[in-house]
Amino acid sequence: MGTTGRKIDWTTMLIPFAIVIMLMVVFMIAPEGSKTVVDTLRGFFGDTIGIYYPILAIGCVICSLYIALTPKYGNVRLGNIDKPLYSNFKWGTMIFTSTMAADIMFYSLIEWALYGGEQHVQDLGGTQMWAPTFTLFHWGPLAWGFYVILAVCFAFMMHVRRRNRQRFSEACRPILGNRVDGFWGKVIDVIAIFAIVCATATTFSLATPLLTKALGIVFGFEITTTVTILVLLLICSVYTITVLFGVTGISRLAGICSYLFFAILLYFLFLGGETRYIIETGFQSLGNMAQNFMGLITYMDPLRESGFAQNWTVYYWAYWLVWCVATPFFIALISKGRTLRNVVYGSFGWGLAGTYMSFIILGNYGLAQQMKHGVDAIGFIGNGGEMYEAILMIFDTLPLPWIALLLLIITMIAFYSTTLDGITYVSSSYSYKQISSEEEPSRKIRGFWSIMLILLPIALLFAQNSLYSLQGVTIIAAFPVGILLILIVWSFFKDFINWSNENSSR
């Protein structure tokens, strides 16, 4: 069955963009007033009821492990094929590169320095012990748990129940029934797409300055708004070409990304002169996190002595929660032929392996420059310096830094392309009223989303005052996404019971 124009759901496609554009106009017309409102809401969701996010994160990990460890759930095979569609390596690289791989690489280079200036880190025992520990914690099992549990739910819906709508609303059908075909289904899907658009816009704001500055250093030109736009268009062209080839194109780009990623890791690990320090600090950080894990996942700073939990831990859980709208669908799509147990262990395993390698090698190299060689990235950022400038300070300490920067540029562009490929593919599927997991969205729809997802980051270049506010909107958007996540997981367990009963009666 081919996808046709009559099946396009224009409401779900256009309303989220209209909301985001309206917010941007408000931010530009009344920047101070809108910032005050957003900050107030962000304070409520991130501070007053901030405990909501860690409880949700812990619950996702527990549910995921329960499904994997319980034979009746874990042994369920996805689809009617005997072996997986993709090899373990291809599958694993697509899981890692289609998530937040570019953000992971960016934060790997500098996040330790953000924690180094926090009083809470000094009170616990200092930068050397705790800054790299918190990087592993905030990008560890609890963060990936959001992806994993939803990937399980969507995979069961797509490949076992074979539903022909790939949407958040469809995943809620076992609980909400036919209401997902009407108003409430529209509300759910608009919230989901709105979260995707906000997450995409804010993530581009992180790396674009670093990419443009690095390009300027390597090729010797001045950084202007025009150059920044050209960088965004370059990323857009790469991921648009890839996504037009469907999952096959995404798979090939993911493989290329993995080799580029290993190349930059090896460059830092063996050519930077800090191999022993990097490995030992990573080993120590993993042990420190494991020893203090229960305390870390439940720490909420009730007296608000430092605000660390609210400014960082709650922020990250909300940030990952917003991103989990698109990525789990893609993980589910490429997991046909695997069991639910494979999905849980594989997603955790490949996701954490890539994430931890990045933070341990890239992050600890920078920490070594701070602690051993006087490159004061912590002080630079604490005095108002930009994160990307601090990253470039660290790159200057490498042998032949221009080669390392060139490798960084190519890798991050490839990473952003694969991440946007996954988002574009999922968003394109959202555009149809009905589409099975066997079908691919039309190239026209994929091309439409490729262009639309890049327009907002370009627009932000001309409205810099709105950037912080939009990031605040992203965190606020995580709250209803969390409610939808609870509904989807509840629906999965109910649907599984119904499916088991149907099989028993046969």
C-alpha positions as CSV (number, residue, x, y, z in Angstrom):
1,M,0.0,0.0,0.0
2,G,1.6,3.3,-1.1
3,T,1.3,6.5,0.9
4,T,-0.9,9.1,-0.8
5,G,-1.6,12.8,-0.4
6,R,-5.1,12.0,0.9
7,K,-3.6,10.6,4.0
8,I,-1.6,13.7,5.0
9,D,-2.6,15.1,8.4
10,W,-2.1,18.8,7.9
11,T,-3.3,19.7,11.4
12,T,-0.5,17.7,13.1
13,M,2.0,19.0,10.6
14,L,1.3,22.7,10.8
15,I,-0.1,23.6,14.2
16,P,3.2,23.0,16.1
17,F,5.1,25.2,13.7
18,A,2.4,27.9,14.1
19,I,2.8,27.7,17.9
20,V,6.6,28.0,17.7
21,I,6.5,30.9,15.2
22,M,4.0,32.7,17.4
23,L,6.2,32.2,20.4
24,M,9.2,33.6,18.5
25,V,7.2,36.6,17.5
26,V,6.2,37.2,21.1
27,F,9.8,36.8,22.2
28,M,11.0,39.4,19.7
29,I,8.2,41.9,20.3
30,A,8.3,41.7,24.1
31,P,11.5,40.0,25.1
32,E,11.6,41.1,28.8
33,G,7.9,40.3,29.5
34,S,8.0,36.9,27.8
35,K,11.3,36.0,29.5
36,T,9.7,36.7,32.9
37,V,6.8,34.5,32.1
38,V,8.9,31.7,30.8
39,D,11.3,31.9,33.8
40,T,8.4,31.8,36.2
41,L,7.0,28.6,34.5
42,R,10.5,27.1,34.2
43,G,11.0,27.7,38.0
44,F,7.7,26.0,38.7
45,F,8.3,22.9,36.6
46,G,12.0,22.7,37.3
47,D,12.1,23.7,41.0
48,T,8.7,23.6,42.7
49,I,7.7,20.2,41.2
50,G,11.2,19.2,40.1
51,I,11.0,15.8,41.9
52,Y,8.6,14.7,39.1
53,Y,11.5,14.3,36.7
54,P,13.8,12.0,38.7
55,I,10.9,9.8,39.8
56,L,9.9,9.5,36.2
57,A,13.5,8.6,35.2
58,I,13.9,6.0,37.9
59,G,10.5,4.5,36.9
60,C,11.6,4.2,33.3
61,V,14.7,2.3,34.2
62,I,12.8,-0.1,36.5
63,C,10.1,-0.8,33.9
64,S,12.7,-1.4,31.2
65,L,14.7,-3.9,33.3
66,Y,11.5,-5.6,34.4
67,I,10.5,-6.2,30.8
68,A,13.9,-7.5,29.9
69,L,14.2,-9.8,32.9
70,T,10.6,-11.2,32.7
71,P,10.5,-14.0,30.1
72,K,6.9,-13.5,29.0
73,Y,7.9,-9.9,28.0
74,G,11.5,-10.3,27.1
75,N,11.1,-13.3,24.8
76,V,8.6,-11.6,22.5
77,R,10.0,-11.3,19.0
78,L,9.2,-8.1,17.0
79,G,7.7,-8.9,13.6
80,N,7.3,-12.1,11.6
81,I,11.0,-12.6,10.7
82,D,13.5,-14.9,12.4
83,K,16.6,-12.7,12.4
84,P,17.1,-9.0,12.8
85,L,17.0,-6.6,9.8
86,Y,20.4,-5.2,10.7
87,S,23.7,-6.5,12.1
88,N,24.4,-5.7,15.7
89,F,27.1,-3.1,14.7
90,K,24.8,-1.3,12.2
91,W,21.9,-1.4,14.7
92,G,24.0,-0.2,17.5
93,T,25.6,2.7,15.5
94,M,22.2,3.8,14.4
95,I,20.9,3.8,18.0
96,F,23.8,6.0,19.1
97,T,24.2,8.3,16.2
98,S,20.4,8.9,15.7
99,T,20.0,10.1,19.3
100,M,21.8,13.1,20.7
101,A,25.3,12.1,19.5
102,A,26.3,15.6,18.5
103,D,25.1,17.0,21.8
104,I,27.0,14.2,23.6
105,M,30.2,15.1,21.8
106,F,29.8,18.8,22.5
107,Y,29.1,18.3,26.2
108,S,31.9,15.7,26.5
109,L,34.4,18.4,25.6
110,I,33.3,21.0,28.2
111,E,30.6,19.8,30.7
112,W,33.2,18.9,33.4
113,A,34.2,22.6,33.4
114,L,30.6,23.7,34.0
115,Y,30.5,21.4,37.1
116,G,33.9,22.5,38.3
117,G,32.6,26.0,39.2
118,E,29.7,24.6,41.3
119,Q,30.0,24.8,45.1
120,H,28.2,21.5,45.5
121,V,31.0,19.7,43.6
122,Q,33.6,21.3,45.8
123,D,31.7,20.4,48.9
124,L,31.5,16.7,47.8
125,G,35.2,16.4,47.3
126,G,36.4,18.6,44.5
127,T,36.6,18.9,40.7
128,Q,38.9,15.9,40.0
129,M,36.6,13.4,41.7
130,W,33.2,14.7,41.1
131,A,33.1,16.8,37.9
132,P,33.7,13.7,35.6
133,T,31.4,11.6,37.9
134,F,28.4,13.9,37.3
135,T,29.0,13.9,33.5
136,L,28.6,10.1,33.5
137,F,25.6,10.3,35.8
138,H,23.7,12.9,33.8
139,W,24.3,11.0,30.5
140,G,23.9,7.6,32.0
141,P,21.2,4.9,32.6
142,L,18.5,7.2,33.8
143,A,18.8,9.5,30.8
144,W,18.8,6.5,28.4
145,G,15.9,4.9,30.3
146,F,13.5,7.4,28.7
147,Y,14.5,6.2,25.2
148,V,14.6,2.5,26.1
149,I,11.1,2.2,27.7
150,L,9.4,4.1,24.9
151,A,11.4,2.1,22.2
152,V,10.0,-1.1,23.8
153,C,6.4,0.3,23.8
154,F,6.6,1.6,20.2
155,A,8.3,-1.6,18.9
156,F,5.5,-3.8,20.3
157,M,2.9,-1.4,18.9
158,M,4.5,-1.4,15.4
159,H,5.8,-4.9,14.9
160,V,3.6,-7.1,17.1
161,R,0.2,-5.3,17.1
162,R,1.0,-3.9,13.7
163,R,-0.8,-0.7,14.1
164,N,-0.8,1.6,11.1
165,R,-0.3,4.9,12.8
166,Q,3.2,5.7,14.1
167,R,2.3,8.4,16.7
168,F,2.2,9.1,20.4
169,S,-1.6,9.1,20.3
170,E,-1.8,5.7,18.8
171,A,0.4,4.3,21.6
172,C,-2.2,5.6,24.1
173,R,-5.1,3.8,22.4
174,P,-5.3,0.8,24.8
175,I,-6.1,3.3,27.6
176,L,-7.9,6.1,25.8
177,G,-9.7,4.0,23.2
178,N,-11.3,5.8,20.2
179,R,-10.7,9.2,21.9
180,V,-7.3,9.1,20.2
181,D,-9.0,9.5,16.8
182,G,-10.5,12.8,17.8
183,F,-9.6,16.0,19.7
184,W,-7.5,14.3,22.4
185,G,-5.4,12.5,19.9
186,K,-4.7,15.8,18.1
187,V,-3.7,17.4,21.4
188,I,-1.3,14.5,22.1
189,D,0.3,14.6,18.7
190,V,0.6,18.4,18.6
191,I,2.4,18.3,22.0
192,A,4.8,15.6,20.6
193,I,5.7,17.5,17.4
194,F,6.0,20.8,19.3
195,A,8.5,19.1,21.6
196,I,10.5,17.8,18.6
197,V,10.7,21.3,17.0
198,C,11.8,22.9,20.2
199,A,14.4,20.3,21.0
200,T,15.8,20.5,17.4
201,A,16.0,24.3,17.6
202,T,17.8,24.4,20.9
203,T,20.3,21.6,20.1
204,F,21.4,23.5,17.0
205,S,22.1,26.6,19.1
206,L,24.7,24.6,21.1
207,A,27.1,23.5,18.4
208,T,26.6,26.0,15.6
209,P,28.9,28.6,17.2
210,L,31.6,26.0,17.8
211,L,31.4,24.7,14.2
212,T,31.5,28.1,12.6
213,K,34.4,29.2,14.8
214,A,36.3,26.0,14.2
215,L,35.8,26.4,10.4
216,G,37.1,30.0,10.6
217,I,40.2,28.8,12.4
218,V,40.9,26.0,10.0
219,F,40.2,27.9,6.8
220,G,41.1,31.4,7.9
221,F,37.9,33.4,7.4
222,E,35.9,35.8,9.5
223,I,32.8,34.5,11.3
224,T,29.6,36.2,10.3
225,T,25.9,35.5,10.5
226,T,26.0,34.5,6.8
227,V,28.7,31.9,7.5
228,T,26.7,30.5,10.4
229,I,23.6,30.2,8.1
230,L,25.8,28.4,5.5
231,V,26.9,25.9,8.1
232,L,23.3,25.2,9.0
233,L,22.4,24.8,5.3
234,L,25.4,22.4,4.9
235,I,24.1,20.2,7.7
236,C,20.6,20.5,6.1
237,S,21.9,19.4,2.7
238,V,23.7,16.4,4.1
239,Y,20.8,15.0,6.2
240,T,18.2,15.8,3.5
241,I,20.1,13.8,0.9
242,T,20.6,11.0,3.4
243,V,17.0,10.9,4.6
244,L,15.7,10.8,0.9
245,F,17.3,7.4,0.7
246,G,15.3,6.2,3.7
247,V,16.6,3.9,6.4
248,T,19.3,2.5,4.1
249,G,20.8,6.0,3.7
250,I,20.6,6.6,7.4
251,S,22.3,3.3,8.1
252,R,25.2,4.1,5.8
253,L,25.8,7.6,7.3
254,A,25.6,6.1,10.8
255,G,28.4,3.7,9.9
256,I,30.5,6.6,8.5
257,C,29.8,8.6,11.7
258,S,31.0,5.7,13.9
259,Y,34.4,5.6,12.2
260,L,34.8,9.4,12.4
261,F,33.9,9.2,16.1
262,F,36.5,6.5,16.8
263,A,39.1,8.6,14.9
264,I,38.6,11.7,17.1
265,L,38.5,9.6,20.3
266,L,41.8,7.9,19.3
267,Y,43.3,11.3,18.5
268,F,42.6,12.6,22.0
269,L,43.5,9.4,23.7
270,F,46.9,8.6,22.1
271,L,48.2,11.8,20.6
272,G,47.2,14.2,23.5
273,G,49.8,12.8,25.9
274,E,47.3,12.1,28.7
275,T,46.4,8.4,28.0
276,R,47.1,7.2,31.6
277,Y,45.3,10.1,33.2
278,I,42.2,9.7,30.9
279,I,41.9,6.0,31.6
280,E,42.5,6.2,35.3
281,T,40.1,9.1,35.8
282,G,37.4,7.4,33.8
283,F,37.9,4.2,35.8
284,Q,37.7,6.2,39.1
285,S,34.6,8.1,38.0
286,L,32.7,4.9,37.1
287,G,33.5,3.5,40.5
288,N,32.5,6.7,42.3
289,M,29.2,6.8,40.4
290,A,28.5,3.2,41.2
291,Q,29.3,3.6,44.9
292,N,27.1,6.7,45.2
293,F,24.4,5.9,42.7
294,M,21.4,5.7,45.0
295,G,22.4,9.0,46.6
296,L,22.9,10.7,43.2
297,I,19.5,9.6,41.8
298,T,17.6,10.8,44.9
299,Y,19.5,14.0,45.7
300,M,17.1,16.9,45.6
301,D,18.7,19.6,47.8
302,P,15.5,20.3,49.8
303,L,17.0,23.4,51.5
304,R,18.2,24.7,48.2
305,E,21.7,25.3,49.6
306,S,23.3,25.1,46.1
307,G,20.5,24.6,43.6
308,F,22.7,22.0,41.9
309,A,19.9,19.3,41.6
310,Q,17.5,21.8,40.1
311,N,20.0,23.5,37.8
312,W,21.5,20.4,36.4
313,T,20.0,17.0,37.3
314,V,16.3,18.1,36.8
315,Y,17.3,20.1,33.7
316,Y,18.9,17.1,32.1
317,W,16.1,14.7,32.8
318,A,13.7,17.2,31.3
319,Y,16.0,17.8,28.3
320,W,16.2,14.0,27.5
321,L,12.5,13.7,28.1
322,V,11.8,16.3,25.3
323,W,14.1,14.5,22.9
324,C,12.5,11.1,23.6
325,V,9.5,12.0,21.4
326,A,11.4,11.1,18.1
327,T,14.3,8.8,18.9
328,P,12.4,5.8,20.5
329,F,10.2,5.6,17.3
330,F,13.4,5.3,15.2
331,I,14.9,2.7,17.5
332,A,11.7,0.7,17.4
333,L,11.6,0.9,13.6
334,I,15.1,-0.5,13.1
335,S,14.6,-3.3,15.8
336,K,12.4,-5.6,13.7
337,G,13.4,-9.2,14.2
338,R,14.8,-8.6,17.6
339,T,13.2,-9.5,21.0
340,L,12.1,-6.9,23.5
341,R,15.0,-8.1,25.7
342,N,17.4,-7.3,22.9
343,V,15.9,-3.8,22.5
344,V,16.3,-3.1,26.3
345,Y,19.9,-4.5,26.7
346,G,21.0,-3.3,23.2
347,S,19.7,0.2,23.6
348,F,21.3,0.6,27.0
349,G,24.5,-1.2,26.0
350,W,25.2,0.7,22.7
351,G,23.9,4.0,24.0
352,L,26.0,3.9,27.2
353,A,29.1,2.6,25.4
354,G,29.2,5.5,22.9
355,T,28.2,8.0,25.5
356,Y,30.8,6.9,28.1
357,M,33.6,6.6,25.7
358,S,33.0,10.1,24.6
359,F,32.8,11.6,28.1
360,I,35.7,9.6,29.5
361,I,38.1,10.3,26.6
362,L,37.2,13.8,25.4
363,G,36.1,15.1,28.8
364,N,39.1,13.8,30.8
365,Y,41.6,15.1,28.3
366,G,40.2,18.6,28.9
367,L,40.1,18.0,32.7
368,A,43.8,17.0,32.5
369,Q,44.6,20.4,30.9
370,Q,42.8,22.1,33.7
371,M,44.2,20.1,36.6
372,K,47.8,19.6,35.3
373,H,48.7,22.2,32.7
374,G,47.0,25.5,33.8
375,V,44.4,25.8,31.0
376,D,41.7,27.4,33.2
377,A,38.5,26.6,31.3
378,I,36.5,26.6,34.6
379,G,37.6,30.2,35.4
380,F,37.1,31.3,31.8
381,I,33.5,30.1,31.8
382,G,32.9,31.4,35.4
383,N,34.0,34.9,34.2
384,G,31.4,34.9,31.4
385,G,33.4,33.2,28.7
386,E,31.6,31.2,26.0
387,M,31.7,27.4,26.2
388,Y,32.8,27.0,22.6
389,E,35.8,29.4,23.2
390,A,36.8,27.2,26.2
391,I,36.6,24.1,24.0
392,L,38.9,25.8,21.4
393,M,41.4,26.6,24.2
394,I,41.5,22.9,24.9
395,F,42.0,22.0,21.3
396,D,45.0,24.4,21.1
397,T,46.8,22.0,23.5
398,L,46.7,19.1,21.0
399,P,49.4,18.4,18.5
400,L,48.4,19.8,15.1
401,P,45.2,21.3,16.5
402,W,43.9,22.2,13.0
403,I,43.7,18.5,12.1
404,A,41.8,17.8,15.3
405,L,39.4,20.7,14.6
406,L,38.8,19.5,11.0
407,L,38.0,16.1,12.4
408,L,35.7,17.6,14.9
409,I,33.9,19.7,12.2
410,I,33.3,16.7,9.9
411,T,32.2,14.4,12.8
412,M,29.8,16.9,14.3
413,I,28.2,17.7,10.9
414,A,27.8,14.0,10.3
415,F,26.4,13.4,13.8
416,Y,23.9,16.3,13.5
417,S,22.9,14.9,10.1
418,T,22.2,11.4,11.5
419,T,20.3,12.8,14.5
420,L,18.2,15.0,12.2
421,D,17.7,12.0,9.8
422,G,16.0,10.1,12.6
423,I,13.9,13.0,13.6
424,T,12.9,13.8,10.0
425,Y,11.9,10.2,9.4
426,V,9.8,10.1,12.5
427,S,8.2,13.5,11.9
428,S,7.4,12.5,8.3
429,S,5.6,9.4,9.6
430,Y,3.7,11.6,12.0
431,S,2.4,13.5,8.9
432,Y,0.2,10.6,7.8
433,K,-3.1,9.7,9.2
434,Q,-2.2,6.1,8.5
435,I,1.2,4.5,7.7
436,S,2.4,1.0,8.6
437,S,5.9,0.2,9.9
438,E,6.5,-1.5,6.5
439,E,6.0,1.8,4.5
440,E,8.4,4.7,4.1
441,P,7.0,8.3,4.1
442,S,7.1,9.9,0.6
443,R,10.3,11.8,-0.4
444,K,8.2,15.0,-0.7
445,I,7.2,14.8,3.0
446,R,10.7,13.9,4.1
447,G,12.0,16.9,2.1
448,F,9.4,19.2,3.7
449,W,10.4,18.2,7.2
450,S,14.1,18.5,6.4
451,I,13.7,22.1,5.4
452,M,11.2,23.0,8.1
453,L,13.5,21.7,10.9
454,I,16.4,23.9,9.8
455,L,14.3,27.1,9.4
456,L,13.8,27.7,13.1
457,P,17.5,27.5,14.0
458,I,18.3,30.0,11.2
459,A,15.5,32.3,12.5
460,L,17.0,32.1,16.0
461,L,20.2,33.7,14.6
462,F,18.2,36.9,14.1
463,A,16.5,36.7,17.5
464,Q,19.3,35.9,19.9
465,N,17.4,37.4,22.9
466,S,14.8,34.6,22.4
467,L,17.2,31.7,22.7
468,Y,17.2,31.3,26.4
469,S,13.4,31.7,26.4
470,L,13.0,29.0,23.8
471,Q,15.3,26.7,25.9
472,G,12.9,27.4,28.8
473,V,10.0,26.5,26.6
474,T,11.7,23.2,25.8
475,I,12.0,22.3,29.5
476,I,8.4,23.3,30.2
477,A,7.3,21.1,27.2
478,A,8.9,18.1,29.0
479,F,6.2,18.1,31.6
480,P,3.3,17.1,29.4
481,V,5.6,14.7,27.5
482,G,6.2,13.0,30.8
483,I,2.5,12.5,31.3
484,L,2.2,11.1,27.8
485,L,5.1,8.7,28.6
486,I,3.2,7.4,31.7
487,L,0.1,6.9,29.5
488,I,2.1,5.0,26.9
489,V,3.8,2.7,29.3
490,W,0.5,2.0,31.0
491,S,-1.0,1.3,27.6
492,F,1.8,-1.1,26.7
493,F,1.2,-3.3,29.7
494,K,-2.6,-3.3,29.2
495,D,-2.1,-4.1,25.5
496,F,0.3,-6.8,26.2
497,I,-2.2,-8.5,28.6
498,N,-4.8,-8.3,25.9
499,W,-2.5,-9.7,23.3
500,S,-1.5,-12.6,25.6
501,N,-5.1,-13.4,26.3
502,E,-5.9,-13.4,22.6
503,N,-3.0,-15.8,21.9
504,S,-4.1,-18.1,24.8
505,S,-7.7,-18.3,23.5
506,R,-6.4,-19.3,20.1
